[in-house]
């Protein structure tokens, strides 16, 4: 496979320029840089063969440029190959170009579909609809020249020659989004084509210190760039978030932990500082409360939380934190949930289990009570509580020669209910505190200075974290983060309230009428098998589920009632009719409310895990 040199310190590089040739009987994918490197996929059965002299004989029906092969998946009627059809360079990580996937496409190798039964054809159509959702997966990043799933501290400790290994072997398997899709490519040793995709986000900001500002902001998910000059010092800050693939799923359908101790929405976030001849890194993690609990949607705005009492619960919590201790060192668990209501019960159950773990410090901080909707500065209360542990954990500091001056000895694990809004506000606050300590240590700031004293720079730093929160929220909840104003400005604004309101409405719709089947399929949690019964056959009342039926019943009843009431003034005989229709509408409303769960979409492939 292609490498920069044959020395042990060389770096593996993926094939960057690819060509897709479509023949009637096969697809051919080959490298433009190395035309003898490539493979073909039979369109009838999905069999893969390495290139030979006869592979490209004849004229292809179509030739297009692609930017990577994401992997393969086998459904009922054959193989589907996922390729990157467009990408965008969004910056660099440690000097290596990083790309964001802008679009993907599944190539179908399912000629066997014509010989399938009616139900199999119907099921295959359902699966193909799920693949379309996968094609639009947000927040996927990769690099041809380096592995972006490893944080700086782990990279600094790798053995010499590690970077010469194929990229998929370098990668942390927890953070390879397409891990399940790569198996067949790995089997055929197509190392130069195997791209580990990271789901999360990569945001960068250049933060200098000066008296004048040249500012260019690229909104959305790209880089925010600011340039300031002061004492010839220029700082580059990059945020990299890495989403774990062990418990993928959408917000309401993946809560808590599984029996192995893997939690929903587990994300490692690295804040990387590059300034002068130094590199510094702070790691933080977030993840759902590692208990067995669920929050099944039922058309209510905030479904009830349910803690599942199980004899394995203590072991589940222990497994989760044992894994973190092994990977990150000392762990401080910061719980941001409320201490009353349903959240309070979950908070109490979590606190009770944490008392059994002597090696983990646990802090409960009632974010809503102490900070309210706008008192961002009240996070000082939390910081004072964890100050000793936070400073003891420290951060990674590396000099120009790659020597580790200081190592991060532990990590803060933050959570709220979703591990989105409150968690992002808290993590950005701790990141700001650490950044000031790092700049003081390097000598850019004096011991009495902090980043918040430089207003323009601080605003750019906050914007970086706010964009980060939006991206993480889009991937898990389908909307931008709430409380984004607290991160950007330290207070709530009118426009922010409107944006939060729209996001809350969108979350309500997505929670109730969208499920996570696509993620279960692509992650391998569900395996397609012809011998298994169809997962899409509905029975009984479930066949009337979802938004259209619920909406039609309610809107129809309200409309008829409204018309009837309007006519009462003209004809007194309509009064009885109005009462009847109002009663029918109330009955329909009561039925929908009582059977709220049945009117909501739900995962069909794996259900709750």
ABEGO torsion letter per residue (X at the ends): XBBABABAABBBBBBABBBBBBBAABBBBBBAABAABEBBBBAAAGBBBBBBAAAABEBBABBBBBAEBAEBBBBAAEBBBBBBABBBBAEBBGGBBBBBBABBBBBBBAAAAAABBAAAAAAAAAAAAAAAAAAABBGBBBBAABBAABBAAAAAABBBGAAABBAAAABBAAABAAAAAAAAAAAAGBAAABBBBBBEBBBBBBBBBBABBBBBBBBEABBBBBBBBBGGBBBBBBBBBBBBAABBEBAAABBEBBAAGBBBGBBBBBBBBBBEABBBBBBBBBBBBBBBBBBBBAGBABBBBBBBBBAAAAAAAAAAAAAAAAAAEBBBBBBABBABEAAAAAAAAAAAAAAABAABBBBBBBAAAAAEAABAAAAAAAAAAAAAAAAAAEBBBBBAAGBBABBBABBBBBBBAAGBAAAAAAAAAAAAAAAAAAAAAAGABBAABBAAABAAAAAAAAAAAAAAAAAAAAAAAGBBBBGAAAAAAGBBBAAAAAAAAAAAAAAAAAAAABBAAAAAAAAGABBBBAABBBAABBBEAAAABEAAAAAAAAAAAAAAAAAAAAAAAABAAAAAAAAAAAAAAAAAAAAAAAAAAAABBBBAAAEBX
